[in-house]
Amino acid sequence: MVRLPPRQFGICDECGGSLAERVDDQTELIVRRIEHYATLTEPVAQLLKQEVIRNWEFSGTKTPTDILNEFLEQLQHHSLIEPKKPVDQ
């Protein structure tokens, strides 16, 4: 993890606003969350991919509306719902 401290402690270099470190942004907690993902979540994801259980992956970098529309497209593609118009933003 790379940290770039501000020129002045507690003040944002970009906007001048105040900065605070959240408890869950500390390096040791981030490492623990990644370890938990690797030991608890990733094995379940791999099991779902191996089984005949239907699952899809969606990018979390898109807007909620875009993700919803991709999900609806998958459901329609697999004939799980009737065709519908995409949800507007």
FENJO-V634733 format. One record per pair of residues at least 12 apart in sequence whose C-alpha atoms are under 8 Angstrom apart, sorted by sequence separation. I is the first residue (numbers start at 1). J is the second residue. If there is no record, write none. Layout:
BEGIN
i: {I;I}
j: {J;J}
END
This chain:
BEGIN
i: {58;58;72;69;69;68;65;65;65;1}
j: {70;71;86;86;87;87;87;88;89;27}
END
